[in-house]
Amino acid sequence: MSSSAPRRCPVLDPTARAAHAEAAALRAEGPAVLVELPGGVRAWSVTRHNVIQALTGDPRVSRDFRQHWPGLADVPEGWPLAPVALQQNFLNAYGTEHHRLRRSVAPSFTPRRVEEMRPQVQATADHLISTLAELPPGESVDLRKALSLPLTITVICDLFGVPDFLRGPLGAAIDAVLDTAADLERGLAIQTELHRLLTRLLRHKESHPGTDLTSDLITGSAADGPPLSEPELLDTFFLMLGAGYETAVNLITSAVHAALTHPEHLGAVRENTIGWGDVIEETLRHQGPVNYLPMRYAVEDIDLGDGVLIRQGDPIIIAFAAAGRDPELHPQNPDEFDPTRASKEHLAFGHGPHFCLGAHLARLEAHIALATLFTRLPHVALAHPEEPPSPVPSFIVNGPSSLHVVPTPAAAGQRE
């Protein structure tokens, strides 16, 4: 590691109990700060908006661990970050190889293709919220499990042709993989189970092909080049399924929580002073659903100034959720949720060549979920308004691990 590295090396909290406060402290230290990750791996944490924007668009920064991370050999077996950091797919490809692999799935997530999904997303949301409306008055329910998760996982699994019997187990396995607080033994067990389920999906689709993205990837019909190998297929399934719902699950749950804890802004939506789009963009700024996305690597030495030199081969982790709260970008109360603010700029979906393919879909799902929920259940309220929800135990994703609400539907004659 660089001889210019700071003498103190803080340990990044794997439970993310106070992620925004931790990011603010790191931001105050410099443009990048060396931190310790699970497994004793060290990386440069970047929390400032302008530095994140610069590095994510810089060709001197790679995501390809095979080419550009000499420290890979020292990673312990069962490393909790391995499923994300060591994926063999376009997420961790570099340069022309990244562009080639990304093109195999990108057409399915264009604004036009996403808009074609609107009826399906709306129908799924209608069904789930009708179930909430049937609960006895006063009964509480975890909105993450009852709406955010089933809505988003249904949409992405339909797109990829995942059979019903694998949807629940795969969702649970992907959630478990993102737990950065897992020890090495549990991490290895989680990764083994995920591999088993993804392999089962591959074998099922090989014998039951259909008109879906999984079948297209297996046959190579969507590929720009040679078909993907089996490890590449499995990691691409994991990436697309996980990224296809985890971001939107946290976005929807965080947005509902923000709306319910800020009745003045919810009232402004109902009075058409602001729209659900404002709430969604402010949620993305204030509570970005993806925090650190490990990892990137310096292809050559990068001098960030202020005495910070990232040496060739050094790992870098980008705190995307921290960018929206940078006081340099938002000097007026950056830690406050305010959908009326003029600028809601954020980097919640990344920046540069690796900008999230699913951004349009996540926004569509969030808009439909919020509009339908608050129209059909106008009196929905938090079950425990005095207790802030616990965060997901992960510094990769960011959002409430649960959100208990009381739907309390209005009388039939009062519903819109």
Residue pairs with C-beta under 8 A, 6 or more apart in sequence:
1 34
1 42
1 311
1 314
2 309
2 310
2 311
2 314
4 307
4 308
4 309
4 311
5 34
6 29
6 30
6 33
6 34
9 34
9 35
9 36
9 42
10 26
10 33
10 35
10 36
11 35
11 36
12 22
12 35
12 36
12 37
12 45
12 292
12 395
13 19
13 22
13 395
14 38
14 80
14 180
14 181
14 393
14 394
14 395
15 180
15 181
15 391
15 393
16 22
16 180
16 291
16 391
16 392
16 393
16 394
16 395
16 398
17 391
19 291
19 321
19 391
19 395
19 398
20 321
20 322
20 325
20 335
23 47
23 319
23 321
23 322
23 325
24 47
24 322
24 325
26 33
26 35
26 45
26 47
26 319
26 322
27 47
27 48
27 322
27 326
30 304
30 306
30 307
30 308
31 46
31 48
31 51
31 304
31 305
31 306
31 308
32 44
32 45
32 46
32 51
32 304
32 308
32 310
32 316
33 44
33 45
33 47
34 42
34 43
34 44
34 45
35 42
35 43
35 44
35 45
35 317
36 42
37 43
37 81
37 294
37 317
38 79
38 80
38 81
38 180
38 181
38 182
39 75
39 76
39 79
39 80
39 81
39 184
40 76
41 71
41 74
41 75
41 79
41 81
41 315
42 315
43 294
43 295
43 314
43 315
43 316
43 317
44 308
44 310
44 314
44 315
44 316
44 317
45 292
45 317
45 319
46 52
46 55
46 316
46 317
46 318
46 319
47 319
47 322
47 323
47 326
48 322
48 323
48 326
48 328
49 323
49 324
49 326
49 328
49 329
49 347
50 326
50 328
50 329
51 304
52 318
52 319
52 320
52 323
52 347
52 351
53 323
53 347
53 351
55 61
55 296
55 302
55 316
55 318
56 296
56 318
56 347
56 350
56 351
56 352
56 354
57 351
57 352
57 353
58 302
58 352
59 95
59 299
60 298
60 299
60 300
60 302
61 296
61 297
61 298
61 299
61 302
61 316
62 68
62 94
62 95
62 296
62 297
62 298
62 299
63 91
63 92
63 93
63 94
63 98
63 295
63 296
63 297
63 354
64 92
64 93
64 94
64 97
64 297
65 72
65 85
65 86
65 92
65 295
65 297
66 72
67 94
68 94
68 297
68 298
68 299
68 313
69 295
69 297
69 313
69 315
70 313
71 313
71 315
72 86
75 82
75 86
76 184
77 184
77 188
78 183
78 184
78 185
78 186
78 187
78 188
78 191
79 85
79 184
79 187
80 179
80 180
80 181
80 182
80 183
80 184
80 187
81 180
81 294
81 295
81 396
82 187
82 191
83 177
83 191
83 194
83 238
84 177
84 178
84 293
84 294
84 396
85 92
85 294
85 295
86 92
87 235
87 238
87 239
88 229
88 231
88 232
88 235
89 101
89 232
89 235
89 236
89 238
89 239
90 98
90 101
90 102
90 104
90 105
90 236
90 239
91 239
91 354
93 101
93 102
98 353
98 354
99 353
100 224
100 225
102 357
103 224
104 217
104 222
104 223
104 224
104 228
105 213
105 217
105 222
105 236
105 240
105 357
106 357
107 113
107 222
108 159
108 213
109 357
109 358
109 360
109 361
110 360
111 360
114 360
114 361
114 364
115 364
117 155
117 159
117 361
117 364
118 364
118 368
120 155
120 158
121 151
121 155
121 364
121 365
121 368
122 368
122 372
124 150
124 151
124 154
124 155
125 147
125 151
125 368
125 369
125 372
125 373
126 372
128 146
128 147
128 150
128 151
129 147
129 372
129 373
129 376
129 377
130 376
131 146
132 141
132 146
132 147
132 373
132 377
132 407
132 409
133 376
133 377
133 407
133 409
135 141
135 407
137 408
137 409
138 406
138 408
139 406
139 407
140 383
140 404
140 405
140 406
141 404
141 405
141 406
141 407
142 402
142 403
142 404
143 253
143 256
143 403
143 404
143 405
144 249
144 253
144 400
144 401
144 402
144 403
145 402
147 252
147 369
147 373
148 248
148 249
148 250
148 252
148 253
148 256
148 369
149 171
149 245
149 249
151 248
151 252
151 365
151 369
152 244
152 245
152 248
152 249
152 252
152 365
153 167
153 171
153 245
153 249
154 167
155 244
155 245
155 361
155 365
156 240
156 241
156 244
156 245
157 167
157 170
157 241
159 212
159 213
159 244
160 212
160 213
160 214
160 237
160 240
160 241
160 244
161 205
161 210
161 211
161 212
161 213
161 214
161 215
162 170
162 201
162 214
162 241
163 201
163 204
163 208
166 197
166 200
166 201
166 204
169 197
170 197
170 198
170 201
170 241
171 245
173 190
173 193
173 194
173 197
174 194
174 238
174 241
174 242
174 246
175 246
176 182
176 190
176 193
176 194
177 190
177 191
177 194
177 238
177 242
178 242
178 246
178 392
178 394
178 396
178 397
179 190
179 393
179 394
180 393
180 394
180 395
180 396
181 393
181 394
182 190
194 238
195 234
198 234
198 237
198 238
199 234
201 214
201 237
202 218
202 230
202 233
202 234
202 237
205 212
205 214
205 215
205 218
206 218
209 215
209 218
209 219
213 222
213 240
214 237
216 222
217 223
217 228
217 233
217 236
217 237
218 233
219 227
220 226
220 227
220 228
228 236
243 356
243 357
243 358
244 358
244 361
246 289
246 397
247 289
247 290
247 349
247 356
247 358
247 362
247 397
248 289
248 358
248 361
248 362
248 365
248 366
249 289
249 399
250 287
250 289
250 290
250 392
250 397
250 398
250 399
250 400
251 280
251 283
251 284
251 289
251 362
251 365
251 366
251 399
252 365
252 366
252 369
252 370
253 399
253 400
253 403
254 283
254 287
254 289
254 398
254 399
254 400
255 279
255 280
255 283
255 366
255 370
256 369
256 370
256 373
256 403
256 405
257 382
257 389
257 400
257 403
258 265
258 279
258 282
258 283
258 286
258 287
258 337
259 265
259 266
259 269
259 279
259 370
259 374
260 266
260 380
260 381
260 382
260 385
260 405
261 337
261 382
261 385
262 337
265 274
265 279
265 337
265 338
265 339
265 340
266 374
268 274
268 339
268 340
269 275
269 276
269 278
269 279
269 374
270 374
273 340
274 339
274 340
276 366
276 367
276 370
276 371
277 363
277 367
278 339
278 340
278 344
279 339
279 370
280 363
280 366
280 367
280 370
281 339
281 344
281 346
282 337
282 338
282 339
282 341
282 344
283 337
283 366
284 324
284 344
284 346
284 348
284 349
285 324
285 325
285 330
285 344
285 345
285 346
285 348
286 324
286 325
286 335
286 336
286 337
287 321
287 337
287 398
287 399
288 320
288 321
288 322
288 323
288 324
288 346
288 347
288 348
288 398
289 321
289 348
289 362
289 397
289 398
289 399
290 320
290 321
290 348
290 349
290 350
290 356
290 396
290 397
290 398
291 319
291 320
291 321
291 322
291 394
291 395
291 396
291 397
291 398
292 317
292 318
292 319
292 320
292 395
292 396
293 317
293 318
293 320
293 350
293 396
294 315
294 317
294 396
295 315
295 316
295 317
296 315
296 316
296 317
296 318
297 313
297 314
297 315
297 316
298 310
298 311
298 312
298 313
298 314
298 316
299 312
300 312
301 309
301 310
301 311
301 312
302 309
302 310
303 309
303 310
304 310
310 316
320 347
320 348
320 350
321 348
321 398
323 329
323 346
323 347
323 348
324 330
324 334
324 344
324 345
324 346
324 347
324 348
325 334
325 335
326 334
327 334
329 345
330 341
330 343
330 345
332 341
349 355
349 356
349 359
349 362
350 356
356 362
373 380
374 380
375 416
376 409
376 415
376 416
377 407
377 408
377 409
377 410
378 410
378 414
378 415
378 416
379 407
379 408
379 409
379 410
380 405
380 406
380 407
380 408
381 405
381 406
381 408
382 403
382 404
382 405
382 406
383 404
383 405
383 406
384 404
389 400
389 401
389 402
389 403
390 400
390 401
390 402
391 398
391 399
391 400
391 401
392 398
392 399
392 400
392 401
393 401
409 415
